[in-house]
Amino acid sequence: MRLREEQLFDDIDGRFKARVRTHGTSFLKTSIRGTEVTLRSSTATLETRFDMLVLDKLHSPSFVGIERPTASNPKTFLIYEVIGVRATHLQELGVRVSMPGVLREEFLQTIEKDWEKARENWIDVVAAPTGYLARVVNGIVEFEKTTISPLTGKQAHLLSKEAVEAFVCVENGAEVGRLMGLNVPVTAKIDAMIRYHTGVFGFTGTGKSNLTSTLVRKAVETVEGLRVVVFDVAGEYVVNLLDLLEDGLVYTTERGAVENVEEFVRSQTIPESLEEELGAERIEKALRTLHENGRVRRLVLTEPSRMKVLVEDVLNFLGSIVSSERPGAIAAKIALERLVSFIEENGIRETDRLLDVAADPRRAEAFRSILKEFGGELHGMSSEAKTVNTILRVLENPREITSVRREAAVNPERLAELTLGEEAPCLTIVYAPDLVEARKAVSRYVDRLLELKKKGFSRVNVLTVLDEAQEFVPDKARKEDATEQSNTAVETLLRQGRKYRAGCWLSTQRVAHLNVNALQQLHTYFTSTLPRSYDRMVIADAYSLDYEVVNRVAELDTGEWMFVSYKATKRRNVPVFISTPNNEQKIVEHIKKLTP
């Protein structure tokens, strides 16, 4: 979007006339996880004449451009974000508690009547730097990163709706919410939110599962072929994503929920607001339909079979023929040398399963050609020839590990294999209410997923969503409750996943309880109300944000979020305050169609 110079500002018909009164940086020393850190807050205080319309507008999220001429361009403006406003009446400065009550009352009555009449009244506007400037070049506005500071006395202007949109929004991006105050649609790169991982942070009742479900919808709609696997310990996501599950799957660790439809219905959480609009009976009927359509299956934690045919078994087979000096020993020696060279060149390990090699057509064909040539040197009825033919059959017609057939139960490793298959649904929800079982399931699923990805098994995009993430990647992990196991797996996914098209989203109400290494791997995050100042400090420290900006989340209402990203937004690490759509409307429409 090209922004012209005359579109840059909207000073409310001349009502907003502000200048920089002071600017500076303050520091707050605190302790986070036993380590002393210093939080920074850089702000400028602007002063503008009192006007009720201006005051009301500034209470909504706003951006200002502070004049800051440079040697190369006089039409340069520093972009600051408004984080606080306060109206001051000149006479209130003379009011003291020590004054007689009658006199104080007289002063206050005068102040009440005189707000818009007296020219001496003003508004203090506190604003924080975004780290960007706007520069006018040949009548066109350009935005770029900057570290320069403002000058006292310089004028400031309100950015227009068009300017904010040009500054914040990604062209052709997916809408994630609307900018509070201006009702501008805020767009972002969903694929970057997946690849570089995302966090959703907010206290109970802020709408974390609602937002996460909305983002999952956006991801499925935007990224072709995406596979989403949600690990849900509270039973919230089946209802929140009910319409997508028409073609999706639900796995549960509870046997009764698979065998008994009523037990499955009782296990799922129905939001009060949704129940008030539709009634519990209609929602429960929709859940029964999902179960009756065979969409609910069992996840078990049985260990994967140890009876695997490995690449080393094939090498040992050829080696045994070479050492036996039987007919075919020389041919076996040649085949063994070729096979060893092949697996070294292609990054195949001796401990890899033969089925995994077979899953890659290119590698399977090269493997087959070596064994076929060797098999041609053997007597057709010999035991060696029969063994070679068996191996060739596995390579030519491997067990269809990517087929989503109806299985009585699958374990986490099998779930990872199915997720990468061509027939896999776009959405799979794993309901595991027992936290220890959930952690074991997550760690084993992630380990197998990355194992297959690293072997080049599949290039499809996979997104793993962890609700109540503090249960899987806590700051303090222990072996006995499986948090050590899940911590290691998820942290590995966050560190390595972007190389293999494997993203991870974390949703939690206790940021301070998250593994700090995991937290720092999230390049996009949505933060709503966090009443504990310690949680807000963790956010400010982890993402190098102005602490006073982060403090504003304490004032947010349900469905309102601070949205920041290093990768998915047009401007790096610029916080914007948005209201997000209500996911429940999609569910209402879906259930009304199902149960008219």
N, C-alpha and C positions, 0 to 999 in steps of 0.2 A: 504494500500500500504506500503510494507516494503522498507525502504530506507537504502541502504548500505552506509558505510562511504565514499567510493570513489565516490559516487554520490552526495555528499552534496554540493560541490562547483564547480563553473565554473569561474575561474579568467581570462578568455579570453586569453588563452595561455600565462599566466604570465604577461599580460599587466596591470592587476589591482593589485597593491601592496600598500595597504592602511594601515594606522595606526591611532589610536585615538590621536588627538591633544588636544581637550578639550571636556568636557562634563559638563552638569549642568542643572539646572531648573530655568526658569524665570516665573514670575507671572504678569498677567494683571488684574487690578481691573476695573470693569465696572458696570453699572447698567442695570439690566434686569427686566422689568416690575416693576420698582420702587424699586427693591431689589438689594443691592450691592452684587455682586458675584466676586469671584476670579477665573480666568481661568488659567490653568497650562499648561506650555509647557516645556517638558523635551527633550533635544536634545544632540546628540554627533556630533562633527565636526571631520570628517576623512580627512586625507590628502593623496593623491596619485599622483604619477608622471603624468604629462600631456601626454595624448594620445588621439588623435581625436576619435578613435573607442570607447574608454572607455567613453569619454565625451558624445558621441551620445547615447550610451546605457544607461547611467545614467539619461538622460533626460526622459526616459520612466520609469514607476513604477518599482522599484527594491527592493530587500531585501538583507541585508548583515548579516553575522555572525561574531560577534566580539569575539575574543578569550578571554575567562574568566575562567581560571582554578579554580577549587574549591578543597577543601580539600579531597573530596570523588572521584573526577574525573577530571583529567587534560584536557580531551578532551571535554570541555564544551564551548558553543558559545552562546552569547546573540543575539537574532534575532531583528534587527532594520530595519525599513522601510525608504528608501531614500525619502526625501521630498524636497530637493533642491540641486543644484550643481552650482559651479561658478569656471571658469578657471581663474588663475592668472599668469601673466607673470612677472618675477622678475623685469624687467626694468620699468614696469608701476608704480611701487612704487615710482620711482623718478620723475614722470611727475607731474608738478604743474601748476595750472592755471596761476600763476604769471610769468611763464617762457615766453620768447619771442615766438611768434607764429612760426617762422622759426625753432627754436630749438625743440618746441613741435612736429612739423610735422616730423622732423628728427627722434625723439624718436619713434613716432608712426609707421613710416615706418619700422624701425628696428624691432619693436615688431611684426608687421605683418609678416615679412619674417622669424622670428626666433621662432615661436610657437613650432614646433616639433623638432627643432635642439638643443635648449638649455636644458640642464638637470635640470636647476633650476626652470623651469616652473612647476606648479602643479595645481591640481584640489581640491577645497574644497567640501566635500560631507557632507551635513547636513542630519542627520538621526534621527528618533524618535523611541523610544522603543515600541515593540509590547506587552511586558509583558510576553514573552515566551523565553525559551532557547532551544537549541538543544544539546543533550548529546549523545556521542557515547558509546554504551555498547556492548561489544563483536562483534564489527564491524557493529552493527545496530544502526541507528539514532532514538532517541526518543525525542519527544517534550513535554515540560511541562511548567506550569506557574512559574513565578519567579518575585522577587522584587529586585534582586541584581543589582548593577550598574557596568559599565565598568571601566577599568583601563587605565589611560593615557599611550600612547606608545604601547599598545597591537595591534596586527595585526587584520585586518578585511578582510573578503573574500566575494565575491559575491555568493549568493545562486544560485544553478543551476535551470534549468527549472523543473527537476524532484523533487528537494527539495521543491520548491515553491508549486508544485502540491500536494506533500505529506503534506505540512504544512497547506495549505488553503482548499483543496477540500474534500468534504464528499464522502466516497465510496458509490456508487450506488445512489447518489443524483441526482437531476434534474439540468440541466445546466441553469443558469440564465444569463450568459454572458461569455465573454472571458477576461482573465487578460491582460490588456494593456501592451505592451512591450514584453511579452512572448507568447502571443496567447494561453495561457493555458485555457482550459474550466473550469470555476468556477462553482462548483456544491454545492447545498444546500438542506436542508430538507424542501420541500414545505409544508408538513403537519405541521411542526413547525412554518412556516411563517404564516399559517392560524390560528393555535391554539393560538399563542402568539402575533398575530397581526403585521401588517406591515405598514410602511409609505413610500410614494414616494414624495420627496420634490425637487422642481426645478422651476426656473423662466419660464415665458412664452416662448415657443419655444424650450425647452430642450427635449421635447418628453415624458412628463409625461403620457399622455393617451396612447401613443404608448407602453411604458414600462408596464403600468398597464394592458393593453390588452394582452401583451405577457405573463405576469405573470398569468393572469386569464386562458389563454390557458394551461400553464404548470400545474396549479392547477387542472383543469378539467381532463387533461390527466393522472395526477399522483394519485389523491385521488379518489378512487372508490366511486361512489354515491354522490359526492359533489354537493351541490346546491349553485349557485352563484347568488346573486341579486345585480345589479349595479344601484345606484341612480345617474342619469346623468342630470345635469341642463343646459349643453351646447350643447347637441345633438351630442356628438362625438362618443359614444360607439356603436351605432347601426351599423355604417359603419365599425368601427374598429373590430367588432366581428361578421360581417355579416354571415360568414360561420357557426359559432356555432348557429346562430339564425334559421337555417333551422329546428332545432328541439327545438328551444327556443321560448320565448315570449317577446313581447314588450308591456309594459303598459304605457299609456300617460295620463296626466291630461287634455289634450286638446281634446275636443269633435270633433272639425273639423278634426284633424289628424286621428281620427278613421273612421269618416264618408266619408272623401274625401282623396283619395290616393295622389293627387297632393299636398295637404296641408301637408300631412305626409312627402312627399319627400322634400318639401321646408324647413321643420322644422329641418332636419338633416344636420350636418356640414360635408362637404366633404373636406378632406385634399388636399391642393394645389398640393403636390407631387403626390398623388394618381390620381388626376384629370389630371395632365400632362401626366401620364403614360397610363391611360386607356381612358380618355375623360369623361366628365360629363355625357354624354348620357348613356353610358354603366352602370355607377354606379347608376344612377337614375332608370334605367330599373331593376336592381337587387333589389332596394328598393321597386319598385312597385310590383315585384314578391313576396317579403316578405309580403307586405300588402294584396295582392290578395289571398295569401295562408292562410289568417286568423290568422296571427301571431301578429297582432297589436290590442290591446284591451284597454279598458277604465279603468282608475283608478279614483275613485271618493272619495271625502272626507266626504261623509255622515257618520254620527255617527252610530256605531253599534246599533242594535235594543235593546231596554231595555226589551223587552218581552222575557226573558230567563227563562228556567226551571232550578232552582238551587238545589243543594243538600239540602239546608235548606227548600225548598218547600216540599221535601219528608219527612223530619223530622217533619215539621209542620203538614203535613197530618197525620202521625202516632200519633203525639201528640194530635191532635183534637179527634181522636178515643179514645185514652186513657182517656181524660178528659170527654168525652161524656158518658162513662160507658155503651155504646151500646154493643151488642154481638160482640165479637172479641176484646174487650178492653184489656183483659189480654194478648192475642196473640200480639196485637199491642205494648203493653208495653215491652214484651220480644224482639220483632223485633227492637224496638226503642233503647233498651239498646245495643243490638248486633251491630246495625248500627252505633251508636255513638262510640263504642269501635273500630269498623273497620275503620272509617274515621280518628280517632285520631292516630291509629297505622300506617296508610298509608299516613299521611301528607295531607289528603284531607281537604279542608276548606269548611265551610257551604256555602260560597259565590261562590264556584266553579260551573260551568255549568254542568248539568247532561250529556250533550253531550261530554264534556271533559273526564269525568269519563268513559263513554262508549267507548271512543277511545282507552283506555288501556284494552286489552282483559282480563288480569289477574284480575284487579280491578273490571271490569264490571261483570265478572263471580261471584266473591265473593258477590258483591252488589246484583246481581240477586238471588243468592241462599237464601239470607236472606229474600228477598221480596216474592220469590216463596213459601217458607215455611209458611210465614204469610198468603199469598193468599189462601193456602190450607185450612186454618181455617175459611174462609169466605164463605158465601152463594154465589153461582156462579152468581146470578142475582142481588146482592146488588150493590149499587153505589160504595161502598168501593172496592169491587172486580173488578169492571170495571176500577176504577182509578189505582189499582195495575197492571192490565193487560196493561194499557196504558203505565205506567212507564216501565214495562218489555219489551214492544215492542221497546221503545226508546233504552233501554240497549242492546237488542238483534239485532236490526237493526237501528243503529244510522244514522242520515243524513250523507251521505258520504262526510264528510268535507275535505277529502283528494283527492277527484276526481277532476281532472283538466278538467271539462267540459266547453264548450263554454258558458260563461256568458256575459250578456250584459255589465255589469260593476261590478267591485269589489272594496271594500274599503281596506285600509291598513291592517286591522285586518284579513280580508278574504285572502289577499295576503300572509300573514304569515302562515295561515292555509294551503293554497295550496302549499306553498314552502316546507312544511314538509311532504306532501303526497307522496305516492308511485309512482304516475304517474307524479310528478313534473319534469319539464325539468331541465337540468344541468345549463342552463343560463336564467335569466330573467333580462331585462333592464327596469328600470322605468325612463321615460323621463318626468321631471317636471320642465319646464323653469321658472315658478313663484317661487321665493325663499321661500316665506312664505308658499305656498302650499307644496313645497318640504320638508321644515322642519317639517310641521305637518305630512306629509306622513311618513317620516323617523321615527319620534318619536312614532307614533302609531304602525307602523310595528314592530319596535324593541321591544316595550312594549309587544305586543301580542306574538312575537316570543319567548321572554324570559319567558313569562308566560307559554306557552305551553312546553317549554324545561324544566322548573323547575318542572312541573307536570309529567315529564317522558313520555310526549306524543310521542316523537320521538328521536332516537339516531343518525339520519343522520347528517353529517357535513354540516353546512350552513356558507357561507362566504358573508358578507355584504360589498360592496365596495362603498365608498363615494367619489365622485369626487368633487373638490372645497370644501374640508373638512372644511376650515375656515368658511364657511357659516353655517355649522351644529354644530361645536364645537368651537365657537369663544372664545377668551379670555374674552370678555365682552359680556354677554348675557342679553337680555331684554325680558320681557314678551310680549310686544306689537307686536314684529315681529316674535314671536315663536322660537327665538334662545334659550330662557331659557328652553323651552319644549324639543327641539332637543338635547340641551347640556346635559341635565339630562339623557335622554334615551341613547345617544351614550356613554356617560361616564360610565353608568351602564353596557352597552354591553362590553366595553373594560375591565372593572374591573371583571365582572362575567362570561363573555362569554366562557372563556377557560374551565370552569367547565362543560359546557353544549354543547360542540362541536359547538360553535357559534363564528366564527372569524370575524374580522373587519379590512379592509384596508382603509387607508386614503391617499388621494392624494391632494397636495396643493402647491401653489407657495409662500404662505406667512406663513412660520413656526411661525414667531413671533406673528401672530394673532391667533394661536391655543390655546385652553385651555391647560395649562401646565399639568394638571392632566391626560388629554387624551394623550398628547405627551409622557409622561413618561410610559404609558402602552404599547407602541410599542416596541417590542423586536427586530425587524428587520427593517432596513430602507435603502433606496436608495436615495442618495443626488446628484443632479447635480448642474449646475451653480446657485449660489445664489449671485447676485451682491451686495446685501446689507450686509454690515459687521455685522449688528445687527442680521440678520437671522442666519448667521454663528456662531455668539456667542451663540445664543439660542441652536443650535445643539450641540456645544462643551460642554455647561453647562448641558444640559439635559442628555447627554449620556457619560459624563466624558471622552471626547476625547481630545487629544492634539490639542490646538487651531491652531497651525501651520499646522497640518495635514488637519484639516477642511478647512483652508484657500485655500488649493489647488483646491477645487471645483470651485473656481472663474475662473480657467484656463480651465475647461472642455468644450468640444464641445458637440453638439447635439448627444444624444445616448451614452454619456460617463457618468459613475456614480461612486460615492464612495459607496461601499456596505459594510454594517456592520451588525452583528447580535449577540445577546446574546444566542440564542437558535438554530438557523437554520444552523449555520456554524460549521466547525470543531474546530475553535479556537474562543473563546469568545471575542467579542468586538475588533477584529483586522480589521481595515479598509483596503479594497483592492479596486483598481481602475479598473473598467471593462468597456468594450464596450458591448452593448446589441444588440440582433438581431432586425431587422426591422420588426415589426408586419405587415406592409403593404404588404410584399411579400405574406403572406398567403391570404390576400384579393385579390391581383392581380390574384393569381392562381384560387381562387374561382370564381371571376367574369368572368374570361376568359372561365371557364367551363360553366358558366351560359349563357354567351352571346358570343359564338364563332364568 
